[in-house]
Amino acid sequence: MNAIHNLSQLLEKSQCQYQIFDLGRRIQSINQKTFLQVEMGQKPYPFPLQRHAHIAVAYWTEQNQPWIWFLKFPLDERGLLNQSDVGNFLKYVTEAMGAQLGQSLTEEQQQHLADNPYTFTPKDDKMAAFHSLIRAHLNLATSQYYEHAQHYFSGDLGWANWQTVGLQGITDMCARLSDNQNTVAIRKALPQLAKDTQCHPALYVLLGALEHVTLDEKLSQRIAELALEQSQHAQPDLFLLSAYVRALSGGDETQLQAVIEAILAKPELSHAEVLIAIAGRCWSQLTTEARAGKFLLRLAQTDNQNLFNQLFADLVMLPELRMTFLPLLHNTPSPELANALITLQQQTKSGQ
């Protein structure tokens, strides 16, 4: 048997079907060819977060019951995966399981596999969203909370009764937007939840689940309208605005662009939460030099140099943004931004 050097080889040899997902930013699939190139050091990881790759590996046999690994690997300054880290993880796998992945593990095997430095546990909301998405992908049954969530977002239970709705039911609805009029129900529910602050906990959970799915044009438009309305308030709720921005990350590009432009046009909207939402979920809107420069200016105007350093370092690691952000280190017309970039470079050199 030939030696196995990467996860892709192991998964192929196991005769399981599999899919790789990024879990660092939005939950999104990574095609198998790209992931193999990343594993072989031929390409940078496409969606780095804080210089790490946060990966979910889902694999399954004919029964469609998935096994899932949540893995976190450090990246070098070029965004490349260290192949020795992958090799070390493979040792844990083969010691615990051998080369046959599609089998049940004993408790001892599960503990041995889990007891390694490369696994991580996603936050509850992202874990729920991922499980809903993979079960929808494999056409498996929804959770027991699904129908109750459908009744709530249809308005049948009364908007004030959001406490009875389970997180997994909400993520199930968002993972299956095309089923049973789920998109229509959510689109109609959003304004109802938005206008009553007592319902905002349900609104935040719903918007958080929508971050990881593709929205149709009408649902995207509804969220964009609510975001723009919020941005025009005399005293906008900046945390709610940031939640709308995150939810729009899978929406219509033109509508998302209009929201981002409206936010960046007003210094008073440049709260840390809003800027983190743009950087973390809507980075694709920062590929133009003009918008990237405007974003960094608003970031500089927060007078939070640590946040500036962190977001700049994070964004410049994204392959699609690297050649947009790096030139801004040496060419910016704004004194405020220039000062923030100079401080960033000085602190980077001094190791602070």
MARVEXKE-843434 format. One line per field, with one value per residue (C-alpha): residue number from 1; residue in three letters; chain; x, y, z. Coordinates in Angstrom, 1 decimal, padded with zeros to 4 digits. Layout:
<nodes>
i = [NUM; ...]
aa = [Ala; ...]
ch = [A; ...]
xx = [X; ...]
yy = [Y; ...]
zz = [Z; ...]
</nodes>
This chain:
<nodes>
i = [1; 2; 3; 4; 5; 6; 7; 8; 9; 10; 11; 12; 13; 14; 15; 16; 17; 18; 19; 20; 21; 22; 23; 24; 25; 26; 27; 28; 29; 30; 31; 32; 33; 34; 35; 36; 37; 38; 39; 40; 41; 42; 43; 44; 45; 46; 47; 48; 49; 50; 51; 52; 53; 54; 55; 56; 57; 58; 59; 60; 61; 62; 63; 64; 65; 66; 67; 68; 69; 70; 71; 72; 73; 74; 75; 76; 77; 78; 79; 80; 81; 82; 83; 84; 85; 86; 87; 88; 89; 90; 91; 92; 93; 94; 95; 96; 97; 98; 99; 100; 101; 102; 103; 104; 105; 106; 107; 108; 109; 110; 111; 112; 113; 114; 115; 116; 117; 118; 119; 120; 121; 122; 123; 124; 125; 126; 127; 128; 129; 130; 131; 132; 133; 134; 135; 136; 137; 138; 139; 140; 141; 142; 143; 144; 145; 146; 147; 148; 149; 150; 151; 152; 153; 154; 155; 156; 157; 158; 159; 160; 161; 162; 163; 164; 165; 166; 167; 168; 169; 170; 171; 172; 173; 174; 175; 176; 177; 178; 179; 180; 181; 182; 183; 184; 185; 186; 187; 188; 189; 190; 191; 192; 193; 194; 195; 196; 197; 198; 199; 200; 201; 202; 203; 204; 205; 206; 207; 208; 209; 210; 211; 212; 213; 214; 215; 216; 217; 218; 219; 220; 221; 222; 223; 224; 225; 226; 227; 228; 229; 230; 231; 232; 233; 234; 235; 236; 237; 238; 239; 240; 241; 242; 243; 244; 245; 246; 247; 248; 249; 250; 251; 252; 253; 254; 255; 256; 257; 258; 259; 260; 261; 262; 263; 264; 265; 266; 267; 268; 269; 270; 271; 272; 273; 274; 275; 276; 277; 278; 279; 280; 281; 282; 283; 284; 285; 286; 287; 288; 289; 290; 291; 292; 293; 294; 295; 296; 297; 298; 299; 300; 301; 302; 303; 304; 305; 306; 307; 308; 309; 310; 311; 312; 313; 314; 315; 316; 317; 318; 319; 320; 321; 322; 323; 324; 325; 326; 327; 328; 329; 330; 331; 332; 333; 334; 335; 336; 337; 338; 339; 340; 341; 342; 343; 344; 345; 346; 347; 348; 349; 350; 351; 352]
aa = [Met; Asn; Ala; Ile; His; Asn; Leu; Ser; Gln; Leu; Leu; Glu; Lys; Ser; Gln; Cys; Gln; Tyr; Gln; Ile; Phe; Asp; Leu; Gly; Arg; Arg; Ile; Gln; Ser; Ile; Asn; Gln; Lys; Thr; Phe; Leu; Gln; Val; Glu; Met; Gly; Gln; Lys; Pro; Tyr; Pro; Phe; Pro; Leu; Gln; Arg; His; Ala; His; Ile; Ala; Val; Ala; Tyr; Trp; Thr; Glu; Gln; Asn; Gln; Pro; Trp; Ile; Trp; Phe; Leu; Lys; Phe; Pro; Leu; Asp; Glu; Arg; Gly; Leu; Leu; Asn; Gln; Ser; Asp; Val; Gly; Asn; Phe; Leu; Lys; Tyr; Val; Thr; Glu; Ala; Met; Gly; Ala; Gln; Leu; Gly; Gln; Ser; Leu; Thr; Glu; Glu; Gln; Gln; Gln; His; Leu; Ala; Asp; Asn; Pro; Tyr; Thr; Phe; Thr; Pro; Lys; Asp; Asp; Lys; Met; Ala; Ala; Phe; His; Ser; Leu; Ile; Arg; Ala; His; Leu; Asn; Leu; Ala; Thr; Ser; Gln; Tyr; Tyr; Glu; His; Ala; Gln; His; Tyr; Phe; Ser; Gly; Asp; Leu; Gly; Trp; Ala; Asn; Trp; Gln; Thr; Val; Gly; Leu; Gln; Gly; Ile; Thr; Asp; Met; Cys; Ala; Arg; Leu; Ser; Asp; Asn; Gln; Asn; Thr; Val; Ala; Ile; Arg; Lys; Ala; Leu; Pro; Gln; Leu; Ala; Lys; Asp; Thr; Gln; Cys; His; Pro; Ala; Leu; Tyr; Val; Leu; Leu; Gly; Ala; Leu; Glu; His; Val; Thr; Leu; Asp; Glu; Lys; Leu; Ser; Gln; Arg; Ile; Ala; Glu; Leu; Ala; Leu; Glu; Gln; Ser; Gln; His; Ala; Gln; Pro; Asp; Leu; Phe; Leu; Leu; Ser; Ala; Tyr; Val; Arg; Ala; Leu; Ser; Gly; Gly; Asp; Glu; Thr; Gln; Leu; Gln; Ala; Val; Ile; Glu; Ala; Ile; Leu; Ala; Lys; Pro; Glu; Leu; Ser; His; Ala; Glu; Val; Leu; Ile; Ala; Ile; Ala; Gly; Arg; Cys; Trp; Ser; Gln; Leu; Thr; Thr; Glu; Ala; Arg; Ala; Gly; Lys; Phe; Leu; Leu; Arg; Leu; Ala; Gln; Thr; Asp; Asn; Gln; Asn; Leu; Phe; Asn; Gln; Leu; Phe; Ala; Asp; Leu; Val; Met; Leu; Pro; Glu; Leu; Arg; Met; Thr; Phe; Leu; Pro; Leu; Leu; His; Asn; Thr; Pro; Ser; Pro; Glu; Leu; Ala; Asn; Ala; Leu; Ile; Thr; Leu; Gln; Gln; Gln; Thr; Lys; Ser; Gly; Gln]
ch = [A; A; A; A; A; A; A; A; A; A; A; A; A; A; A; A; A; A; A; A; A; A; A; A; A; A; A; A; A; A; A; A; A; A; A; A; A; A; A; A; A; A; A; A; A; A; A; A; A; A; A; A; A; A; A; A; A; A; A; A; A; A; A; A; A; A; A; A; A; A; A; A; A; A; A; A; A; A; A; A; A; A; A; A; A; A; A; A; A; A; A; A; A; A; A; A; A; A; A; A; A; A; A; A; A; A; A; A; A; A; A; A; A; A; A; A; A; A; A; A; A; A; A; A; A; A; A; A; A; A; A; A; A; A; A; A; A; A; A; A; A; A; A; A; A; A; A; A; A; A; A; A; A; A; A; A; A; A; A; A; A; A; A; A; A; A; A; A; A; A; A; A; A; A; A; A; A; A; A; A; A; A; A; A; A; A; A; A; A; A; A; A; A; A; A; A; A; A; A; A; A; A; A; A; A; A; A; A; A; A; A; A; A; A; A; A; A; A; A; A; A; A; A; A; A; A; A; A; A; A; A; A; A; A; A; A; A; A; A; A; A; A; A; A; A; A; A; A; A; A; A; A; A; A; A; A; A; A; A; A; A; A; A; A; A; A; A; A; A; A; A; A; A; A; A; A; A; A; A; A; A; A; A; A; A; A; A; A; A; A; A; A; A; A; A; A; A; A; A; A; A; A; A; A; A; A; A; A; A; A; A; A; A; A; A; A; A; A; A; A; A; A; A; A; A; A; A; A; A; A; A; A; A; A; A; A; A; A; A; A; A; A; A; A; A; A; A; A; A; A; A; A]
xx = [000.0; 001.4; 002.2; -000.6; 000.7; -002.4; -006.0; -007.2; -005.3; -006.7; -010.3; -009.9; -008.5; -011.2; -013.8; -016.0; -017.6; -016.4; -016.6; -014.3; -015.7; -014.2; -015.6; -013.5; -015.5; -018.8; -019.4; -018.6; -017.3; -013.8; -013.6; -011.5; -009.0; -008.3; -008.0; -005.5; -003.4; -003.6; -002.4; 000.5; 001.6; 000.8; -001.9; -002.5; -005.5; -008.4; -010.2; -007.7; -008.8; -006.2; -003.5; -005.3; -007.3; -010.5; -011.7; -014.6; -014.1; -017.4; -017.3; -019.9; -020.7; -023.7; -025.9; -025.3; -024.6; -021.7; -018.6; -017.2; -013.7; -013.3; -009.6; -007.5; -004.1; -001.7; -000.7; 002.7; 003.0; 002.2; -001.0; 000.4; -000.4; 002.5; 002.5; 004.1; 001.0; -001.2; 001.2; 001.1; -002.7; -002.7; -000.7; -003.4; -006.0; -004.2; -003.3; -006.9; -008.7; -006.3; -007.0; -010.7; -012.6; -016.2; -016.5; -017.8; -015.2; -014.9; -014.9; -011.2; -010.6; -012.7; -010.8; -007.5; -008.5; -009.9; -006.8; -004.7; -003.7; -005.4; -009.1; -011.3; -014.9; -016.9; -019.2; -022.7; -024.3; -021.8; -022.0; -025.8; -025.6; -023.0; -025.0; -028.1; -026.3; -024.6; -027.9; -029.7; -026.8; -027.2; -031.0; -031.2; -034.0; -034.2; -034.0; -037.1; -037.2; -037.7; -041.5; -041.8; -039.5; -041.6; -044.7; -043.0; -041.6; -045.0; -046.4; -048.7; -047.3; -047.1; -043.9; -043.4; -043.0; -039.5; -038.1; -039.8; -037.9; -034.8; -031.5; -031.3; -034.8; -033.8; -030.6; -032.6; -035.0; -032.1; -030.3; -033.5; -034.7; -036.1; -038.3; -041.9; -042.0; -039.2; -037.8; -041.2; -041.9; -038.5; -038.9; -042.2; -041.1; -038.0; -039.9; -042.1; -039.1; -037.2; -039.9; -040.3; -037.1; -038.4; -038.1; -034.6; -033.0; -034.9; -033.9; -030.2; -030.3; -032.1; -029.6; -026.7; -028.0; -028.5; -024.8; -023.9; -026.4; -027.1; -030.1; -032.5; -032.9; -036.1; -034.8; -031.5; -033.4; -035.5; -032.4; -030.7; -033.7; -033.7; -029.9; -030.3; -033.2; -031.1; -028.2; -030.4; -031.7; -030.7; -029.5; -028.8; -028.5; -025.0; -025.0; -028.2; -026.7; -023.6; -026.0; -027.7; -024.3; -023.2; -026.5; -026.2; -022.8; -024.6; -026.9; -027.1; -023.7; -025.3; -027.5; -024.6; -022.4; -025.1; -025.2; -021.4; -021.2; -023.9; -022.0; -018.6; -020.1; -020.9; -018.1; -020.7; -021.6; -018.0; -018.3; -015.9; -018.7; -019.8; -016.3; -015.5; -018.7; -017.5; -014.0; -015.2; -018.1; -018.1; -014.4; -015.3; -016.6; -013.1; -011.4; -011.3; -008.6; -011.1; -013.4; -010.5; -009.0; -012.3; -012.7; -009.2; -009.8; -013.0; -011.1; -008.3; -011.0; -012.0; -008.7; -008.3; -004.8; -005.0; -008.2; -006.7; -003.6; -005.6; -008.1; -005.4; -003.2; -006.2; -007.4; -004.0; -003.8; -006.8; -005.4; -008.0; -007.3; -003.5; -002.6; -005.3; -004.2; -000.4; 000.0; -001.9; 001.0; 002.9; 000.3; -002.6; -003.9; -005.4; -003.2; -005.3; -004.9; -001.2; -000.6; -002.4; -000.4; 002.9; 002.1; 001.1; 004.5; 006.4; 004.7; 005.2; 008.9; 009.3; 007.3; 004.5]
yy = [000.0; 003.4; 005.9; 008.5; 012.0; 014.1; 014.1; 014.0; 010.7; 009.2; 010.2; 008.9; 005.6; 005.1; 004.9; 007.3; 010.4; 013.6; 017.3; 020.0; 023.2; 026.4; 027.2; 030.3; 032.9; 031.9; 028.2; 027.4; 024.4; 024.1; 022.0; 018.9; 020.0; 023.3; 021.6; 019.1; 022.0; 023.7; 020.5; 020.1; 023.7; 024.8; 027.3; 029.5; 028.5; 030.5; 031.7; 032.2; 033.6; 034.9; 033.0; 029.7; 027.4; 026.3; 023.2; 020.8; 017.5; 015.6; 012.1; 009.4; 006.0; 004.7; 005.1; 008.9; 009.1; 011.6; 011.5; 015.0; 016.3; 020.0; 020.8; 023.9; 024.3; 027.3; 029.0; 030.7; 034.3; 033.4; 031.6; 028.2; 025.1; 023.4; 019.9; 018.5; 019.5; 017.6; 014.6; 014.7; 014.7; 011.8; 009.9; 010.4; 009.2; 006.1; 005.2; 005.5; 004.1; 002.6; 003.4; 002.4; 005.6; 004.3; 002.4; 003.0; 003.8; 002.5; 005.1; 004.6; 005.2; 008.3; 009.7; 008.9; 010.7; 013.7; 014.0; 015.9; 019.6; 020.0; 019.5; 022.4; 022.9; 025.5; 027.8; 026.5; 028.7; 027.7; 024.1; 024.1; 025.8; 023.4; 020.3; 021.7; 022.4; 018.9; 017.1; 019.1; 018.4; 014.6; 014.8; 013.6; 014.3; 017.6; 018.1; 017.8; 021.6; 022.3; 022.3; 024.4; 027.0; 027.0; 027.7; 030.5; 032.3; 031.9; 034.0; 031.2; 031.2; 035.0; 036.9; 037.3; 033.5; 033.3; 031.6; 028.3; 028.2; 026.0; 027.1; 023.9; 024.5; 028.0; 026.7; 023.9; 026.4; 028.5; 025.4; 024.6; 027.9; 026.4; 024.0; 024.5; 028.3; 028.8; 031.8; 033.5; 032.9; 034.4; 037.3; 038.2; 037.6; 039.9; 043.3; 041.9; 040.9; 044.1; 046.5; 044.9; 045.1; 042.3; 040.0; 041.0; 037.9; 035.8; 038.2; 038.0; 034.1; 034.2; 036.6; 034.6; 031.5; 033.3; 034.3; 030.8; 030.3; 031.8; 034.1; 034.6; 038.1; 038.9; 037.8; 039.6; 042.8; 042.6; 042.4; 045.2; 047.4; 046.8; 047.5; 050.8; 051.8; 051.2; 053.1; 056.2; 056.3; 059.3; 056.8; 053.6; 050.2; 049.5; 045.9; 045.2; 046.8; 044.6; 041.5; 042.6; 043.1; 039.6; 038.1; 039.8; 038.1; 035.4; 037.8; 039.7; 041.4; 044.7; 045.0; 044.2; 046.7; 049.4; 048.7; 048.7; 052.0; 053.5; 052.5; 053.6; 057.0; 057.8; 057.9; 057.6; 054.1; 052.9; 051.1; 048.2; 045.6; 046.9; 046.9; 043.5; 042.2; 043.6; 042.2; 038.8; 038.1; 040.6; 040.8; 040.2; 043.8; 045.1; 044.0; 047.5; 049.8; 052.7; 050.7; 049.0; 052.5; 053.8; 050.8; 051.3; 055.0; 054.3; 051.7; 054.2; 056.7; 054.3; 055.3; 051.6; 050.8; 047.2; 046.5; 048.2; 046.0; 042.8; 043.4; 044.6; 041.6; 039.3; 040.8; 040.9; 037.2; 036.6; 035.7; 037.8; 040.9; 040.7; 042.7; 045.3; 045.9; 045.7; 048.7; 050.8; 050.5; 052.9; 054.9; 056.5; 060.1; 060.3; 061.5; 059.5; 056.3; 057.0; 057.4; 054.2; 052.3; 053.7; 052.7; 049.2; 048.8; 050.2; 047.8; 044.9; 045.6; 045.9; 042.7; 044.4]
zz = [000.0; -001.0; 001.7; 002.4; 002.5; 002.8; 003.8; 000.2; -000.5; 002.7; 001.9; -001.7; -000.6; 002.0; -000.8; 001.0; -000.5; 001.1; 001.1; 002.5; 004.1; 005.4; 008.9; 009.6; 007.9; 006.1; 006.0; 002.4; 000.5; -001.0; -004.1; -003.9; -006.5; -004.7; -001.4; -002.7; -004.1; -000.7; 001.0; -001.4; -000.8; -004.4; -003.4; -000.3; 001.8; 000.2; 003.4; 006.2; 009.6; 012.0; 010.1; 010.5; 008.3; 010.0; 008.2; 008.4; 006.7; 006.1; 004.7; 004.3; 002.8; 001.0; 004.1; 003.9; 007.6; 007.8; 010.0; 010.6; 011.6; 012.7; 012.0; 012.6; 011.0; 011.3; 008.0; 007.2; 006.2; 002.6; 003.6; 003.0; 005.0; 006.7; 005.3; 008.4; 010.4; 008.0; 008.3; 012.1; 012.0; 009.6; 012.2; 014.8; 012.3; 011.2; 014.8; 015.8; 012.8; 010.3; 006.7; 006.8; 007.6; 007.1; 010.4; 013.9; 016.5; 020.0; 022.8; 023.2; 019.4; 019.5; 022.4; 020.8; 017.6; 019.5; 021.6; 019.2; 018.7; 015.3; 016.3; 017.5; 018.5; 016.6; 018.4; 019.0; 016.3; 013.7; 014.7; 014.4; 011.0; 009.7; 010.8; 009.2; 005.9; 005.7; 006.5; 003.8; 001.4; 002.1; 002.1; 005.7; 008.1; 009.8; 013.6; 015.8; 016.1; 012.4; 012.2; 015.3; 013.8; 010.6; 012.7; 014.5; 011.4; 009.7; 012.6; 013.9; 017.4; 018.1; 017.6; 021.3; 021.8; 020.3; 023.5; 022.4; 019.1; 019.0; 017.3; 015.3; 013.9; 012.7; 011.1; 009.5; 007.9; 006.6; 005.2; 003.3; 002.0; -001.1; 000.8; 002.0; 001.4; 004.0; 002.1; 001.9; 005.6; 006.6; 004.3; 005.8; 009.3; 009.2; 009.4; 012.2; 014.2; 013.4; 014.6; 018.1; 020.1; 022.4; 019.4; 018.5; 020.1; 017.5; 014.8; 015.7; 015.7; 012.3; 010.8; 012.1; 010.5; 007.2; 007.1; 005.8; 003.0; -000.4; -000.5; -003.3; -004.7; -002.8; 000.6; -000.1; -001.0; 002.2; 004.4; 002.4; 002.9; 006.6; 006.7; 004.8; 006.9; 010.0; 008.6; 008.1; 011.7; 013.8; 016.4; 014.5; 016.3; 015.1; 016.5; 014.5; 011.4; 011.7; 011.9; 008.7; 007.0; 008.0; 006.8; 003.4; 002.8; 000.8; -000.9; -004.1; -004.9; -006.0; -003.0; -000.6; -002.4; -001.9; 001.8; 002.2; 000.3; 002.5; 005.7; 004.6; 003.5; 007.2; 009.8; 012.5; 011.2; 011.5; 014.8; 015.4; 015.2; 011.8; 010.4; 011.8; 010.1; 006.7; 007.1; 008.4; 006.1; 003.2; 002.3; -001.4; -001.4; -000.6; -003.8; -005.4; -004.2; -003.7; -001.4; 000.4; 001.1; 002.3; 004.6; 006.1; 006.6; 008.6; 010.5; 011.3; 012.4; 015.2; 017.0; 017.8; 016.5; 017.8; 015.8; 012.8; 013.0; 013.5; 010.6; 008.2; 008.9; 008.5; 005.3; 003.6; 004.1; 001.9; -001.6; -003.4; -001.3; -000.9; -004.0; -003.2; 000.4; 000.2; -002.1; 000.4; 002.8; 000.5; -001.3; 000.6; 000.3; 003.8; 006.7; 009.2; 007.3; 006.6; 010.4; 011.2; 008.5; 009.7; 013.3; 012.0; 010.3; 013.2; 015.6; 013.3; 013.1; 016.8; 017.4; 019.4]
</nodes>
